[in-house]
């Protein structure tokens, strides 16, 4: 699945996060946390499950940065 192309700032944050920069990853999380939360809410329908799913997705994304395209 492909989304919109990253702008230069986002691409830089991704590259820094790939290099282990936790602050860069935090910036990415803050940028997309509302979208992730709303999407999880539509899928789960439960506030508790939404929070768990959003958090788990952020952790999985951190561990998968090396595979990010």
C-alpha positions as CSV (number, residue, x, y, z in Angstrom):
1,X,0.0,0.0,0.0
2,X,1.3,3.4,-0.9
3,X,0.4,6.7,0.6
4,X,1.4,10.2,-0.2
5,X,5.1,11.0,-0.7
6,X,6.9,12.3,2.4
7,X,7.9,16.0,2.4
8,X,11.6,16.8,3.1
9,X,11.0,17.3,6.8
10,X,9.2,14.0,7.3
11,X,11.9,12.1,5.2
12,X,14.5,13.6,7.4
13,X,12.7,12.6,10.6
14,X,12.3,9.0,9.3
15,X,16.0,8.8,8.4
16,X,17.0,10.2,11.8
17,X,14.6,7.8,13.5
18,X,16.1,4.9,11.5
19,X,19.5,5.9,12.9
20,X,18.1,5.6,16.5
21,X,17.1,9.2,17.1
22,X,14.2,8.8,19.6
23,X,13.3,12.5,19.4
24,X,12.9,12.2,15.7
25,X,10.5,9.3,16.2
26,X,8.6,11.2,18.9
27,X,8.1,14.0,16.4
28,X,6.7,11.5,13.9
29,X,4.4,10.0,16.5
30,X,3.1,13.4,17.5
31,X,2.5,14.3,13.9
32,X,0.4,11.2,13.2
33,X,-1.0,10.2,16.6
34,X,-4.5,11.7,16.0
35,X,-4.9,10.0,12.7
36,X,-3.7,6.7,14.2
37,X,-6.1,7.1,17.2
38,X,-9.1,7.9,14.9
39,X,-8.4,5.0,12.7
40,X,-8.1,2.6,15.6
41,X,-11.3,3.9,17.1
42,X,-13.2,3.2,13.9
43,X,-11.9,-0.3,13.9
44,X,-12.2,-1.2,17.6
45,X,-15.1,0.9,18.7
46,X,-13.8,0.9,22.3
47,X,-11.8,3.6,23.9
48,X,-9.6,1.2,25.9
49,X,-9.0,-1.0,22.8
50,X,-8.3,2.1,20.8
51,X,-5.6,3.3,23.2
52,X,-4.0,-0.1,23.3
53,X,-4.0,-0.5,19.5
54,X,-2.6,2.9,18.9
55,X,0.2,2.4,21.5
56,X,1.0,-1.1,20.1
57,X,1.1,0.3,16.6
58,X,3.6,3.0,17.6
59,X,5.9,0.4,19.2
60,X,5.7,-1.9,16.2
61,X,6.4,1.0,13.9
62,X,9.6,1.8,15.9
63,X,10.8,-1.8,15.5
64,X,10.0,-1.8,11.8
65,X,11.7,1.4,10.7
66,X,14.3,-0.5,8.9
67,X,11.6,-1.8,6.5
68,X,10.0,1.6,6.0
69,X,9.7,2.5,2.3
